[in-house]
Amino acid sequence: MLKQQLNFKLSQKLSPQQIQLMKLIQLPTQAFEQRIAQELEENPALEGGKELEEAADDDYGSNEGDSYDEGNEVIETDINVDDYLSDDEIPNYKLASNNYSSDDEERETPFASGVSFNQYLLQQLNTYRLDEEAFEIALFLVGSVDESGYIRRDIEDIVDDLAFTQNIYTDKNRVEKVLHLVQELDPAGVGARDLQECLIIQLKRKEETPSIIIAKKMMEESFDAFSKKHYQKLMAKYDISEEELKDAIHEIEILNPKPGGSYSGNTRIIEHIVPDFAIKITDGELELTLNGRNAPELHISRDYSDMLKGYKEAKEKSKSQKDAVMFIKQKLDAAKWFIDAIKQRQQTLFVTMNAIMHYQEEYFLTGDERNLKPMILKDIADKIGMDVSTVSRVANSKYVDTPYGTKLIKDFFSESMKNDQGEDVSTKEIKKILEITIGEEDKRRPLTDDKLAMILKEKGYPIARRTVAKYREQLDLPVARLRKEI
C-alpha cells in the first residue's frame, strides 16, 4: 500500500564555496600553484595580475545587486555539490610531499637526462659473448633487478616465468649459471638474491688480505652469528683476536648493502621542498611570514563584466543572448568564489601557523626538541576558533622554514605524558632524551630496554619498558644486542 507523509529533517550541507576552500587549504604551495594554473586555463573569466582587480571587482559587485534580471526574470546558476566533491583529479597521497625548489623565479627544476640503472646493466651485458638462449635469460634476469640491485625471486619461479612469458624452456642449473654471469656486472653485488650473497660477491672482488679472508669466511659460514653480533663465538670459531675481528668487521661495514643505490646515473625523481611559511628570530622575537607564492594576483575579467553590462542595457534579449549570459554569470560566479577562497586560504594558513608558532615559542627560540610542548590538533583549533579538520589540513602536508631547518608542521604535534611531578610533557621530549641516552651508552655493553626505563625514571619520566621499546622502534634504533660493538 502506497502512502505519502511529510517528514522534517535537519541536516548540514556544505556550500560549494566551503568545499572549494577546504580543498585549497590542504594543498601545499606547489600543488596550489598547479591548481591556480588549472583554474586560469578552465575559467576565461579569471585573469592573473592585479592592475584591474579592484575596478573589476567593484563592477562585478555592483552588478550582483541587480541579479542580472529583467522584470521578474532572474538568471540563476545551479551548482551540484556532488560535482565539487568528485573533481579531485589529483589523489591526496600525491600531494603529501609534492614540493620542489624554493626559487620563486625558476619555477621548474631542470633535470639532466641519463641512463636508467637497468639500461646501464644492459649496456654491460651487450659486451658479453653469449648464445641466443643465454642472452635472453640474462635479459630477463637484468629486468628482474630492483632499484636496490637485488633479484628477490626464487630461481624456480624465474624458470617458470621464462617458459610462460618468453617461451624459453630451461632448468634451474642453466639459470643459476647465467645468474653468476649477471653478478659479474657493475656495481659489485648486483644480482644478489639476499644481503648475505650481496656482501659475499663484493668481498670476492676485493684483493685478498687476512681481514678479507676472515670476512669472507664469516659471511659464508657464520652469517647468522655475525648478524646477531655473537662476537665471542666468532673469535672462538676462527681462533682470532679481538683486533683481527674488528678489522674483518670493518671490511664488511664498508661494503654497500644496496648496490643499485650507488649508481650515479639512476633517474629517480628528486623531490625539493617548498616551505609554505618562514619563521625568523628578530631581536629575540619570532616573526612569521607566508610564502608569497600562496598569495597570487588574480582578478575578474573586465571583458566578461562588460558583456553582462551590455546584456543588461540591451532593450531586446534573444534566447541565445540569455543562454550566453547564463554561461558568463556561471564563469563570473566561479571566478569570484575562487578569489574569495584564496583570500580565506591565506588568512586561515597564517592564523593557524601563527597559533602553532606561539604555542611552541620556546622551541622556535631555542631549536631544542626537548622544549616542544605537548600539542594536539584540538589545542590549536580551540585557540583560533576553527574546526580540528581545518587545522589538520593546514598541518598535514605543509612545511615551515625555521632557523634550525625546514620542518614538517605536523611533526610539532605530539601526545602528552605525566612526569614524576605531575606535569604534562611531550612524548617528543621523552624520545629525544631516549635518543641521547642511547647515543651516549657504552657500545660494548649497550643498555637494555629495562635499563633505559630505569634511567628515564631517574630523570623524572616514569614509563614502562614496553613504552621504551615502542619509542625506540619509532626512532628506528635496534635492540641492545644489535647495538653492540667491540
VMD Tcl script that draws the C-alpha trace (Angstrom):
set ca {
  {0.00 0.00 0.00}
  {1.39 3.37 -1.05}
  {1.02 6.44 1.12}
  {2.51 9.90 1.34}
  {3.79 11.52 4.51}
  {5.63 14.71 5.39}
  {8.87 14.44 7.39}
  {11.01 17.20 8.86}
  {14.73 16.58 8.83}
  {17.62 18.80 9.99}
  {20.81 18.31 8.01}
  {24.03 20.19 7.31}
  {25.27 20.68 3.78}
  {28.47 22.35 2.70}
  {28.21 25.15 0.21}
  {30.35 24.98 -2.95}
  {32.46 27.84 -1.55}
  {33.17 25.92 1.68}
  {34.09 22.80 -0.24}
  {36.39 24.77 -2.53}
  {38.08 26.42 0.46}
  {38.69 23.11 2.27}
  {40.24 21.61 -0.84}
  {42.52 24.63 -1.31}
  {43.63 24.76 2.33}
  {45.03 21.24 2.25}
  {47.21 21.90 -0.81}
  {50.92 22.67 -0.30}
  {52.48 25.52 -2.29}
  {53.41 23.63 -5.46}
  {50.06 21.84 -5.77}
  {48.31 25.16 -5.01}
  {50.14 26.82 -7.92}
  {49.11 23.96 -10.20}
  {45.50 24.36 -9.06}
  {45.60 28.09 -9.87}
  {47.07 27.39 -13.31}
  {44.30 24.85 -13.93}
  {41.59 27.33 -12.87}
  {43.05 30.11 -15.05}
  {43.03 27.73 -18.02}
  {39.49 26.47 -17.43}
  {37.80 29.75 -16.49}
  {38.18 32.60 -19.01}
  {36.50 34.98 -16.53}
  {39.52 34.68 -14.21}
  {42.74 36.51 -15.01}
  {46.14 36.93 -13.42}
  {47.67 40.29 -12.44}
  {46.42 43.00 -10.14}
  {46.07 46.15 -12.22}
  {42.37 45.62 -12.94}
  {41.45 43.71 -9.80}
  {39.78 46.47 -7.80}
  {37.88 48.02 -10.68}
  {36.67 44.70 -12.00}
  {35.68 43.58 -8.53}
  {33.68 46.76 -7.96}
  {31.90 46.39 -11.29}
  {31.01 42.82 -10.51}
  {29.83 43.74 -7.04}
  {27.52 46.45 -8.35}
  {26.01 44.08 -10.88}
  {25.43 41.47 -8.22}
  {22.74 43.54 -6.60}
  {20.80 43.66 -9.88}
  {20.90 39.85 -10.18}
  {21.10 40.35 -13.94}
  {17.31 40.44 -14.15}
  {14.77 41.99 -16.43}
  {11.39 42.44 -14.80}
  {10.70 39.34 -12.79}
  {13.15 37.14 -14.74}
  {16.20 36.10 -12.71}
  {19.18 34.27 -14.17}
  {20.24 31.66 -11.68}
  {23.16 29.30 -11.53}
  {22.54 25.83 -10.17}
  {25.63 24.14 -8.77}
  {25.66 20.49 -7.79}
  {27.68 19.91 -4.60}
  {28.44 16.36 -5.76}
  {30.33 17.81 -8.71}
  {32.55 19.73 -6.30}
  {33.22 16.60 -4.30}
  {34.16 14.49 -7.29}
  {36.51 16.75 -9.23}
  {39.73 15.78 -7.49}
  {41.91 14.71 -10.36}
  {44.96 14.61 -8.06}
  {44.77 11.99 -5.27}
  {45.61 13.25 -1.77}
  {48.54 10.86 -1.39}
  {50.33 12.54 -4.29}
  {50.07 15.91 -2.58}
  {51.62 14.80 0.72}
  {55.15 15.97 -0.11}
  {54.84 17.10 -3.70}
  {57.28 20.02 -3.42}
  {60.22 21.48 -5.34}
  {62.76 24.29 -5.41}
  {62.15 27.35 -3.27}
  {63.37 29.70 -6.00}
  {60.42 31.98 -6.80}
  {61.72 32.87 -10.25}
  {62.75 29.46 -11.52}
  {59.51 27.55 -11.11}
  {60.66 24.36 -12.79}
  {63.82 22.48 -11.88}
  {65.65 21.13 -14.95}
  {66.78 17.52 -14.73}
  {69.60 16.08 -16.77}
  {68.55 13.10 -18.86}
  {70.52 9.95 -18.21}
  {70.65 6.20 -18.49}
  {68.50 4.21 -16.08}
  {70.02 1.61 -13.79}
  {68.63 -1.30 -15.82}
  {69.83 0.26 -19.09}
  {73.29 0.60 -17.55}
  {73.28 -3.14 -16.78}
  {72.08 -3.97 -20.31}
  {74.89 -1.90 -21.84}
  {77.39 -4.03 -19.92}
  {75.59 -7.24 -20.87}
  {75.96 -6.41 -24.57}
  {79.75 -6.69 -24.22}
  {79.48 -10.42 -23.36}
  {79.53 -13.20 -25.95}
  {76.50 -15.39 -25.21}
  {74.40 -17.77 -27.22}
  {70.85 -16.67 -28.02}
  {69.16 -18.56 -25.17}
  {71.70 -17.46 -22.53}
  {71.36 -13.86 -23.67}
  {67.56 -14.00 -23.39}
  {67.84 -15.48 -19.89}
  {70.35 -12.77 -18.93}
  {67.99 -10.09 -20.28}
  {65.18 -11.50 -18.16}
  {67.39 -11.57 -15.05}
  {68.55 -7.98 -15.58}
  {64.91 -6.96 -15.98}
  {64.19 -8.60 -12.61}
  {66.80 -6.50 -10.78}
  {65.10 -3.98 -8.46}
  {66.34 -0.46 -7.77}
  {68.39 -1.70 -4.79}
  {70.26 -4.08 -7.09}
  {68.68 -7.34 -5.89}
  {66.81 -10.15 -7.65}
  {64.30 -11.04 -4.96}
  {62.80 -14.10 -6.64}
  {63.34 -17.85 -6.42}
  {65.16 -19.49 -9.32}
  {62.25 -21.92 -9.73}
  {59.85 -19.01 -10.25}
  {62.18 -17.47 -12.82}
  {62.37 -20.81 -14.69}
  {58.55 -20.96 -14.80}
  {58.25 -17.35 -15.97}
  {60.79 -17.90 -18.73}
  {58.68 -20.78 -20.01}
  {55.33 -18.98 -19.80}
  {56.32 -15.47 -20.89}
  {59.44 -15.90 -23.03}
  {58.82 -19.39 -24.42}
  {62.26 -20.43 -23.13}
  {62.33 -23.90 -21.63}
  {65.35 -24.30 -19.41}
  {66.30 -25.62 -15.97}
  {67.48 -24.29 -12.62}
  {71.18 -25.05 -13.22}
  {71.21 -23.17 -16.52}
  {69.55 -20.09 -14.97}
  {71.93 -20.11 -11.99}
  {74.91 -20.27 -14.36}
  {73.66 -17.19 -16.23}
  {72.85 -15.51 -12.90}
  {76.51 -15.82 -11.83}
  {77.42 -14.03 -15.05}
  {74.95 -11.23 -14.29}
  {76.51 -10.95 -10.83}
  {79.82 -10.07 -12.53}
  {78.31 -6.78 -13.75}
  {78.97 -3.46 -12.04}
  {78.29 -2.23 -9.45}
  {79.66 -5.07 -7.34}
  {76.92 -7.02 -5.60}
  {74.26 -6.50 -8.25}
  {72.02 -9.50 -8.96}
  {72.29 -10.91 -5.43}
  {69.26 -12.68 -4.02}
  {69.80 -11.59 -0.42}
  {72.12 -9.47 1.71}
  {74.45 -12.36 2.51}
  {75.05 -13.13 -1.17}
  {75.44 -9.41 -1.96}
  {78.21 -8.98 0.63}
  {79.98 -12.19 -0.44}
  {80.03 -11.06 -4.09}
  {81.63 -7.76 -3.08}
  {84.21 -9.42 -0.82}
  {85.25 -11.82 -3.61}
  {86.14 -8.83 -5.81}
  {88.50 -7.40 -3.21}
  {92.20 -8.17 -3.03}
  {92.76 -10.97 -0.54}
  {94.18 -9.84 2.79}
  {93.95 -11.57 6.18}
  {90.96 -9.37 7.09}
  {89.17 -10.06 3.78}
  {89.73 -13.83 4.15}
  {88.22 -13.81 7.65}
  {85.35 -11.60 6.50}
  {84.52 -13.98 3.61}
  {84.55 -16.99 5.92}
  {82.22 -15.26 8.36}
  {79.80 -14.27 5.57}
  {79.80 -17.76 4.02}
  {79.79 -19.86 7.19}
  {78.58 -17.72 10.11}
  {76.30 -15.02 8.71}
  {73.62 -15.64 11.36}
  {76.11 -15.36 14.24}
  {77.60 -12.21 12.69}
  {74.19 -10.56 12.19}
  {73.33 -11.29 15.84}
  {76.73 -9.92 16.94}
  {77.87 -13.07 18.74}
  {81.45 -11.83 18.70}
  {82.83 -14.20 21.32}
  {81.59 -17.22 19.34}
  {83.16 -15.86 16.15}
  {86.53 -15.28 17.82}
  {86.46 -18.82 19.24}
  {85.37 -20.45 15.97}
  {88.01 -18.78 13.79}
  {90.67 -18.59 16.52}
  {91.23 -14.87 16.02}
  {91.91 -11.96 18.36}
  {89.53 -9.13 19.08}
  {91.65 -6.80 16.93}
  {91.52 -9.22 13.96}
  {87.74 -9.47 14.34}
  {87.50 -5.66 14.38}
  {89.44 -5.45 11.11}
  {87.24 -8.09 9.45}
  {84.07 -6.34 10.63}
  {85.41 -3.04 9.28}
  {85.85 -4.64 5.83}
  {82.22 -5.77 5.93}
  {80.88 -2.44 7.20}
  {82.36 -0.50 4.26}
  {80.53 -2.70 1.74}
  {77.38 -1.43 0.03}
  {74.22 -3.28 1.12}
  {72.25 -1.65 -1.74}
  {74.49 -1.69 -4.85}
  {71.70 -0.28 -7.04}
  {71.55 2.88 -4.94}
  {75.21 3.66 -5.69}
  {74.61 4.06 -9.42}
  {75.03 7.78 -10.06}
  {73.16 7.71 -13.34}
  {69.85 6.46 -12.00}
  {66.91 8.60 -12.99}
  {64.91 8.78 -9.82}
  {62.66 11.77 -9.23}
  {64.29 14.23 -6.86}
  {61.85 15.97 -4.54}
  {62.54 19.52 -3.36}
  {60.61 21.03 -0.50}
  {58.95 24.43 -0.84}
  {58.39 25.89 2.66}
  {54.86 27.29 2.96}
  {55.93 29.51 5.89}
  {59.11 31.04 7.25}
  {59.93 31.81 10.88}
  {62.77 34.18 11.76}
  {64.04 35.48 15.09}
  {64.34 39.28 15.09}
  {65.57 40.96 18.29}
  {64.54 37.94 20.31}
  {61.03 37.92 18.84}
  {59.52 35.38 16.45}
  {58.46 36.67 13.05}
  {56.17 34.61 10.77}
  {55.76 35.11 7.03}
  {53.66 33.23 4.48}
  {55.35 32.17 1.25}
  {54.44 34.85 -1.33}
  {53.54 32.18 -3.85}
  {50.47 31.47 -1.71}
  {49.16 34.98 -2.45}
  {48.68 35.13 -6.25}
  {47.40 38.24 -8.03}
  {44.05 37.33 -9.55}
  {41.11 39.43 -10.72}
  {37.83 39.02 -12.57}
  {37.91 39.68 -16.32}
  {36.62 43.16 -17.17}
  {35.60 41.85 -20.61}
  {33.20 39.38 -19.03}
  {31.80 42.05 -16.69}
  {31.27 44.34 -19.72}
  {29.40 41.55 -21.50}
  {26.93 41.36 -18.63}
  {26.55 45.14 -18.62}
  {25.84 45.04 -22.34}
  {23.19 42.39 -21.84}
  {21.55 44.37 -19.04}
  {21.44 47.57 -21.10}
  {20.12 45.85 -24.25}
  {16.42 46.53 -24.92}
  {15.75 43.28 -26.75}
  {17.10 39.98 -25.43}
  {17.04 36.87 -27.58}
  {17.14 33.34 -26.20}
  {20.70 32.85 -27.46}
  {21.77 36.02 -25.60}
  {20.14 34.72 -22.44}
  {21.95 31.40 -22.80}
  {25.25 33.22 -23.34}
  {24.78 35.47 -20.31}
  {23.88 32.43 -18.22}
  {27.24 30.92 -19.16}
  {29.02 34.23 -18.43}
  {27.43 34.55 -15.00}
  {28.39 30.99 -14.11}
  {32.00 31.72 -15.00}
  {31.98 35.01 -13.10}
  {30.49 33.34 -10.04}
  {33.15 30.64 -10.16}
  {35.92 33.24 -10.54}
  {34.59 35.30 -7.62}
  {34.31 32.24 -5.42}
  {37.82 31.16 -6.33}
  {39.35 34.56 -5.48}
  {37.44 34.67 -2.18}
  {38.55 31.12 -1.35}
  {42.19 32.02 -1.98}
  {41.96 35.02 0.34}
  {40.34 32.90 3.04}
  {43.03 30.26 2.49}
  {45.78 32.83 3.07}
  {44.12 34.02 6.27}
  {43.48 30.50 7.56}
  {47.06 29.37 6.88}
  {48.57 32.41 8.59}
  {46.27 32.35 11.62}
  {46.82 28.61 12.17}
  {50.61 28.71 11.81}
  {50.81 31.82 13.98}
  {48.97 29.97 16.77}
  {51.32 26.98 16.41}
  {54.38 29.27 16.48}
  {53.31 30.97 19.71}
  {52.23 27.69 21.31}
  {55.73 26.27 20.66}
  {57.52 29.59 21.18}
  {60.18 28.10 23.47}
  {61.13 25.53 20.83}
  {61.30 28.05 17.97}
  {63.53 30.33 20.06}
  {65.96 27.56 21.05}
  {65.66 24.78 18.46}
  {65.85 22.19 21.27}
  {63.28 19.44 20.67}
  {63.14 18.85 24.40}
  {61.35 22.19 24.62}
  {58.46 21.01 22.43}
  {55.26 21.20 24.43}
  {52.55 18.54 24.16}
  {50.19 19.77 21.45}
  {47.26 18.15 19.71}
  {45.09 19.48 16.88}
  {42.32 20.44 19.30}
  {44.67 22.75 21.23}
  {45.22 24.90 18.13}
  {41.63 24.57 16.91}
  {40.35 25.93 20.24}
  {42.92 28.73 20.18}
  {41.87 30.04 16.74}
  {38.19 29.11 16.90}
  {38.26 26.74 13.93}
  {37.45 23.09 13.40}
  {40.02 20.38 14.11}
  {39.76 19.20 10.48}
  {40.84 22.66 9.28}
  {43.96 22.59 11.48}
  {44.69 19.08 10.23}
  {44.51 20.26 6.61}
  {46.98 23.06 7.33}
  {49.44 20.88 9.24}
  {49.35 17.69 7.24}
  {51.40 18.45 4.13}
  {53.00 21.83 4.71}
  {56.47 22.88 5.75}
  {57.92 25.80 7.67}
  {61.42 27.20 7.21}
  {62.95 27.75 10.66}
  {66.43 28.82 11.84}
  {67.01 25.10 12.52}
  {66.00 23.75 9.12}
  {62.81 23.10 7.17}
  {60.28 21.17 9.27}
  {57.02 19.38 8.53}
  {54.36 21.20 10.55}
  {52.57 18.05 11.73}
  {55.82 16.99 13.48}
  {55.24 19.73 16.07}
  {52.15 17.87 17.30}
  {52.58 15.18 19.94}
  {50.73 13.47 22.74}
  {51.47 14.23 26.39}
  {52.61 12.14 29.34}
  {52.91 12.93 33.03}
  {56.35 13.25 34.59}
  {57.11 12.43 38.23}
  {55.98 15.92 39.22}
  {52.59 15.50 37.57}
  {53.40 17.93 34.74}
  {52.40 17.23 31.13}
  {55.45 16.65 28.93}
  {55.61 15.91 25.22}
  {56.35 12.39 24.05}
  {58.82 14.02 21.64}
  {60.78 15.30 24.64}
  {60.97 11.77 26.06}
  {62.05 10.35 22.68}
  {64.79 12.95 22.39}
  {66.14 12.09 25.85}
  {65.94 8.39 24.97}
  {67.87 9.01 21.74}
  {70.57 10.98 23.60}
  {70.85 8.28 26.28}
  {71.33 5.53 23.69}
  {73.82 7.69 21.79}
  {75.96 8.12 24.94}
  {75.85 4.47 26.05}
  {78.87 2.16 26.14}
  {78.51 0.27 22.87}
  {80.41 -2.69 24.31}
  {77.60 -3.04 26.86}
  {74.53 -1.37 25.34}
  {71.58 -0.61 27.59}
  {68.60 -2.95 27.53}
  {65.05 -1.59 27.42}
  {64.69 -2.36 31.16}
  {67.79 -0.31 31.98}
  {66.63 2.51 29.70}
  {63.28 2.56 31.51}
  {65.12 2.81 34.85}
  {67.30 5.70 33.58}
  {64.27 7.58 32.27}
  {62.53 7.04 35.60}
  {65.56 8.52 37.39}
  {65.34 11.53 35.04}
  {61.71 12.04 36.05}
  {59.87 10.14 33.30}
  {58.20 7.05 34.81}
  {57.37 4.98 31.71}
  {57.10 1.22 31.27}
  {59.65 -0.96 29.47}
  {57.19 -1.73 26.66}
  {56.73 2.02 26.12}
  {60.52 2.44 25.91}
  {60.60 -0.35 23.31}
  {57.84 1.38 21.31}
  {59.63 4.75 21.35}
  {62.96 3.09 20.46}
  {61.38 1.41 17.44}
  {59.80 4.71 16.36}
  {63.29 6.23 16.49}
  {64.48 3.35 14.29}
  {67.01 2.20 16.90}
  {67.72 -1.57 17.19}
  {67.61 -3.64 20.37}
  {70.63 -3.65 22.69}
  {72.11 -6.84 21.21}
  {72.26 -5.33 17.73}
  {73.77 -2.06 19.01}
  {76.75 -3.93 20.47}
  {80.21 -3.07 19.17}
  {83.70 -4.29 20.03}
}
mol new
graphics top color blue
foreach p $ca { graphics top sphere $p radius 0.5 }
foreach p [lrange $ca 0 end-1] q [lrange $ca 1 end] { graphics top cylinder $p $q radius 0.2 }
display resetview
